[in-house]
Amino acid sequence: MALNIGDVGLSSRKRLITVRRAKGGKWREIPGHPLLRESLTRWVYDERPDLPGTADTDALLLNARGQRLLSRGATKILDGIAETACVSAEYHVDRHGFAADLIRDRKVDLVLVAELLGHARLEDPAGTACRARTRRPLR
């Protein structure tokens, strides 16, 4: 969870969340639901500054001690949410199931799916659709 506040831009006009330094140092623009953008904006400008320890870090996501949220902590939080909602919490499988659904069932352009997943090579989401034919994520 190496995102810093300066790595994320929240555009209300384009409805995109821009990650300036994503995995591999790549620039990504992610379509963002207006409620997500509002929540992130509220977090960054209203809620986060009031937490203890925030003056010492520019991390976007923090744990209860005001330190950078690590992937283990994020997984624990998401697992708790998934358990409460009684849904599957297999994040990588769900991500690729999403891609397979777009490609196979909704006939979304492969280039667009590659962009949504942040893949550098066009072949990556195509392989995803083939591997995911036999399994369907829980909805």
Secondary structure, DSSP 8 states (H G I E B T S, - for coil): ---BGGGEEEETTTTEEEETT-GGG--EEEE--HHHHHHHHHIIIIIGGGSTTGGG--BSSB-TTSSB--HHHHHHHHHHHHHHHT----HHHHHHHHHHIIIIIS---HHHHHHHHT-SSTHHHHHHHHHGGG-----
